[in-house]
Amino acid sequence: MCAGQRDVAERLGDVMLRAHQRTAAARLVSLVDVHGGAMLAEPVGVGKTYIALAVSAAFGGRTLIAAPA
């Protein structure tokens, strides 16, 4: 692992992330580290909420997640 890289958890509580969710979360973490932010746009039903929670967990502390109602 390179300096500054963060791990993406395989599990979030009782939820086991799927491979595509871990890949997306890792990419988002990388983008946030480099650019200070990122946008996740995926089709309905692929687990965007879990991906966003995995990114949040990778950073720890407080995180703002903006999502439509």
N, C-alpha and C positions, 0 to 999 in steps of 0.2 A: 504494500500500500504506500502511495506517495504521501508526502507531508501535506496536510490540509484535507486529505480525503476522509470522508465519513462513512461509517458502515450503515447499511440499510438492514434493519431487523427482518428476519425471516418470519417472525411471529409478532402480532400485535394483540396481546392478551390471548384470547382463545382463537383468534383468527390467524390462519396460516396463509401468507401471501403466495400467490401463484407466480410462476417464473416471469411472465410478462409484466406483472405488477412490480416485482423487485427490480427488473430492468428499467422500467419507466421511472421508478422512485430514485434509483441510482443516477439516472441521467438528469433528473430534475435537481437532485442534490448538487451534482457537478455544475449545472447551469447557475444555480443560486450562489454557489461559491465563487464562480468566475464573474457573473454579471450582476449579482445582488438581487435577482428575482427570476422567476420563470412562470410560464403559463402551461397548464395541463388541459388539453382539449382532446377528448376521446369519445367514442360513441357510447350510447347508453348501455349500461350493463357490464362494463369491463372492470369496474371497481375503482373509479376515480377517488371516491371517498377514502378507501383504504390506502391508495397510493399517496394521497395528500397527508394522511395520518402517519404513514411511514416516513415521509419527508420531514414532517414536524418532529417525529421522534428522533430522527437522525441529528437534528439541530438542538434538541432539548430546549428548555426555557419556553418563552412565550412566542407563539406564531399566529399570524393572521391568515385565515383561509377564507377567501371571498367566493361564495357560490350563490347561484340564483335560488330563489325560494321554490 
